[in-house]
Amino acid sequence: MTRRGTTRTWTAAFVAAALALGQVPWADEAPALCKGQTLYVPVYSHIYWGPKARPFDLACTLSIRNVDTREALTLVAVEYYDTHGKKVKSHLDKPLTLAPLGTKEYYIEEKDARGGSGANFIVRWVSERPVNAPIVECIMIGVEGAQGVSFTSRGRAILEPPPK
């Protein structure tokens, strides 16, 4: 069998297995329109490295992107929590409207170690009409000497119990 034939065979086997399991890794689920969500976004104010588990401080940028092309959405809460679940900061004093395709960013400085390695954001948003859910990500980056690191984490919709 030629190399090209082998590649096709493996590709076909991979796709067949993925389809059989109901999971195609390069295809997202069909988007569902909604009128609001609460999102949990992992944040790493620092990560550990080396044999002594030294902290490597990171700057963090939370990016909230309204991907709906027609409707605005309103941010009602952007809250930053530390490793222990204690609220460090609320970034909104009042609701903030994001226009269609608009973006809002929140920055945590590299020297701000209050969040710790298990920090997170809770983002709550609403819309008057069903819209495409925003993309909410945190970008972490750090540089020390010639060493640099960067990575992202994506927000995940969570369910919250109703107020008591």
Secondary structure, DSSP 8 states (H G I E B T S, - for coil): --HHHHHHHHHHHHHHHHHHHT--TT------EEEEEEEEEE--SEEEETTTTEEEE-EEEEEEE---SS--EEEEEEEEE-TTS-EEEE--SS-EEE-TT-EEEEEE-TT--SS-TT-EEEEEEEEEEEEE--EEEEEEEEEETTEEEEEEEE-EEE------
